[in-house]
Amino acid sequence: MIELFGADYSVYVRSARLALEEKGLSYDLTPIDIFASEGPSSEYQSLHPFGKIPLLKDGDFHLYETTAILRYVDEAFDGPTLQPATPKLRAGMTQILSILDAYAYRTLVWDIYVERVVKTRDGAPADEVKIASALGPARTVLAALETLIEGEPFLLGELPSLADCHAAPMLSLFEIAEEGDLLLKSTPRLAAWLSFFKSRASFQATAPVRTD
Ligand SMILES: N[C@@H](CCC(=O)N[C@@H](CS)C(=O)NCC(=O)O)C(=O)O
């Protein structure tokens, strides 16, 4: 049995779960609350030296870093392949995964979504300077993704790939912020993809309990 450690609110955990769902694999999600005041247990820290989520366990094999987990899930198990067949499309997929980790996560999720939506839930003011400074980098991310889309209805054409699994959790949170919703209007192919992917069974099966 595959075991995934993490919390349903985490975009990275959802990315791994989407790949598991798209492969049609069953797995257990073992809760790890990474933001608990006492932090993750020392046992968890010994398996994930950076103390982040997710972590995948397959028998006595443990793996952390989400893009490694995504590739392992696709390559180690039966089910529909989630990596395109041609070198150019595979490179495009890796490029999208890398852009999401290097440029999208911090800007779209933390600087805009968390600041505008999560922080203000309990009445705290958003850091408007942080949000305003993130808009330019966010535009760059969206424009890059828009040009890397290689068909429809998925990011790389007719079949779902690891790029969809990694992009959907970040972009769906970003869209909840008013700035995200507005900026996505300037990238219509990306907006159409997001709207399509949000209707997938895998996306619905991995919905966090609370997102706004
Ligand atoms: N490079 C890691 C990043 C994972 C990550 O940042 N996860 C977030 C949750 S979405 C986390 O564990 N944050 C806790 C923290 O930064 O202390 C991966 O690819 O798995």
The ligand as an SDF file (V2000), in Angstrom:
LIG
                    3D

 20 19  0  0  0  0  0  0  0  0999 V2000
   10.5870   21.2010   -2.3990 N   0  0  0  0  0  0  0  0  0  0  0  0
    9.4780   20.6110   -1.6870 C   0  0  0  0  0  0  0  0  0  0  0  0
    8.5310   21.7230   -1.2920 C   0  0  0  0  0  0  0  0  0  0  0  0
    7.3780   21.2050   -0.4580 C   0  0  0  0  0  0  0  0  0  0  0  0
    6.7370   22.3270    0.3330 C   0  0  0  0  0  0  0  0  0  0  0  0
    7.2040   23.5050    0.3450 O   0  0  0  0  0  0  0  0  0  0  0  0
    5.6730   21.9780    1.0360 N   0  0  0  0  0  0  0  0  0  0  0  0
    5.0610   22.9480    1.8990 C   0  0  0  0  0  0  0  0  0  0  0  0
    3.5520   22.7350    1.9790 C   0  0  0  0  0  0  0  0  0  0  0  0
    2.7700   23.1070    0.4370 S   0  0  0  0  0  0  0  0  0  0  0  0
    5.6010   22.7780    3.2930 C   0  0  0  0  0  0  0  0  0  0  0  0
    5.8770   21.6690    3.7190 O   0  0  0  0  0  0  0  0  0  0  0  0
    5.7840   23.9000    4.0020 N   0  0  0  0  0  0  0  0  0  0  0  0
    6.2170   23.8610    5.3430 C   0  0  0  0  0  0  0  0  0  0  0  0
    7.3020   24.8470    5.6290 C   0  0  0  0  0  0  0  0  0  0  0  0
    7.7720   25.5050    4.6940 O   0  0  0  0  0  0  0  0  0  0  0  0
    7.6910   24.9320    6.7910 O   0  0  0  0  0  0  0  0  0  0  0  0
    8.7870   19.5760   -2.5380 C   0  0  0  0  0  0  0  0  0  0  0  0
    8.8970   19.6620   -3.7680 O   0  0  0  0  0  0  0  0  0  0  0  0
    8.1570   18.6470   -2.0000 O   0  0  0  0  0  0  0  0  0  0  0  0
  1  2  1  0
  2  3  1  0
  2 18  1  0
  3  4  1  0
  4  5  1  0
  5  6  2  0
  5  7  1  0
  7  8  1  0
  8  9  1  0
  8 11  1  0
  9 10  1  0
 11 12  2  0
 11 13  1  0
 13 14  1  0
 14 15  1  0
 15 16  2  0
 15 17  1  0
 18 19  2  0
 18 20  1  0
M  END
$$$$
